[in-house]
Amino acid sequence: MQALRQIGQISSSKYIGIISRYLRIALYSTADMHCPSPSIGITVKKSCAWGPFKHSITAFWRGDKSNTSPRLRAILSNRRIQWLVGKVALITGAASGIGECTAKLFAKHGATIVIADIQDELGQAVCDAIGSSNSIYVHCDVTKEEDVKNAIDTAITTYGKLDIMFNNAGIIDSNKPHIFDNEKADFERVLSVNVIGVFLGMKHAARVMVPVKTGSIISTASVASNIGGISTHAYRSAKHAVVGLTKNLAVELGQFGIRVNCLSPHGIATPFSTKKFKLEAGANVEEVVENVIHLTGNLKGVKLKTDDIANAALFLASDEAKYISGQNLFIDGGFSIVNPSLNNFNPTSLLFFFEQ
């Protein structure tokens, strides 16, 4: 059982195989334990089939606990993989949407969280949900350098370090049919949050990460960073800038062992994005938005959720991505690589029509 206590420290790619070997030894050495199988447990013998044992463990981690013996369930339930144990993460825009989901996921994986937002009540509610023992809320307007600096300094003062910076705060402006309908003030407002906010987060995260020569900086971009015509001029410009900052900073900070990446999700139902859809009161806004986005997507049978973005951020923040830097990770089901009008596999496309 001593070996079991070390399992949480290994990488997930080796987890199933190693835990299986550890448990096999543990079960063989205890006469009253049972060999897990897809049906019922049987008393352990030297000839106990290894295939069903491994199948049972794999089924457990996929969520199928019915095919796992009660004793094995008890052992495994207390040793879930945690990718961010001992890490300190600061997430901007963490009071709702992608930021909130990511904050809760990071905490579940052992990280201590600094929640930074301008929505004080919602931000504190997220902090309360995670637990005051491993999270703190800081009011932070990312367009103000003193706020960003204070948030990062608070992380250092409270927890002694900053391992992960997730620049997630962002806004969306109203869609206008023509560029001459856009106001300069509205354009500047979007860039102030979506670009300057990211720049300030990167700047002050680097300030505390460079001396210790480690860290991971992640920012939220968008599929709009790669495809024209799917967002406003201001939003698309901002997300292009985020990708550019990410690549440039990855080059600068690589010498210090600091990784810099960004995420580009397809459209997703968040409190901000749903404002773009004018729906009658009482309508299930989130479901309607998801359905609209799903209709335009390439990957069918699944809908993009905030959990998917959070899981991508978790991967980039963890040591599982220790040699990944300067990348723009698209979470779009292949949307950004497809021209629906010239799709050889779509009967409704022009290419399919002309080939008939």
HELIX and SHEET records of a PDB file:
HELIX    1   1 ALA A    3  GLN A    9  5                                   7    
HELIX    2   2 SER A   12  LYS A   14  5                                   3    
HELIX    3   3 TYR A   15  TYR A   28  1                                  14    
HELIX    4   4 TRP A   50  TRP A   61  1                                  12    
HELIX    5   5 LYS A   65  ASN A   67  5                                   3    
HELIX    6   6 PRO A   70  SER A   77  1                                   8    
HELIX    7   7 GLY A   97  LYS A  108  1                                  12    
HELIX    8   8 ASP A  120  ILE A  130  1                                  11    
HELIX    9   9 GLU A  145  TYR A  159  1                                  15    
HELIX   10  10 ILE A  179  ASP A  181  5                                   3    
HELIX   11  11 LYS A  184  LEU A  191  1                                   8    
HELIX   12  12 SER A  192  ILE A  196  3                                   5    
HELIX   13  13 GLY A  197  MET A  209  1                                  13    
HELIX   14  14 VAL A  210  VAL A  212  5                                   3    
HELIX   15  15 VAL A  223  SER A  225  5                                   3    
HELIX   16  16 HIS A  233  LEU A  253  1                                  21    
HELIX   17  17 GLY A  254  PHE A  256  5                                   3    
HELIX   18  18 SER A  273  LYS A  276  5                                   4    
HELIX   19  19 VAL A  285  THR A  296  1                                  12    
HELIX   20  20 THR A  306  ALA A  317  1                                  12    
HELIX   21  21 ASP A  319  ALA A  321  5                                   3    
HELIX   22  22 PHE A  335  ILE A  337  5                                   3    
HELIX   23  23 PRO A  340  LEU A  342  5                                   3    
HELIX   24  24 LEU A  350  PHE A  354  1                                   5    
SHEET    1   A 2 HIS A  34  CYS A  35  0                                        
SHEET    2   A 2 ILE A  42  THR A  43 -1                                        
SHEET    1   B 7 SER A 135  HIS A 139  0                                        
SHEET    2   B 7 THR A 112  ASP A 117  1                                        
SHEET    3   B 7 VAL A  88  THR A  92  1                                        
SHEET    4   B 7 ILE A 164  ASN A 167  1                                        
SHEET    5   B 7 GLY A 215  THR A 220  1                                        
SHEET    6   B 7 ILE A 258  PRO A 265  1                                        
SHEET    7   B 7 ASN A 328  ILE A 331  1                                        
END                                                                             
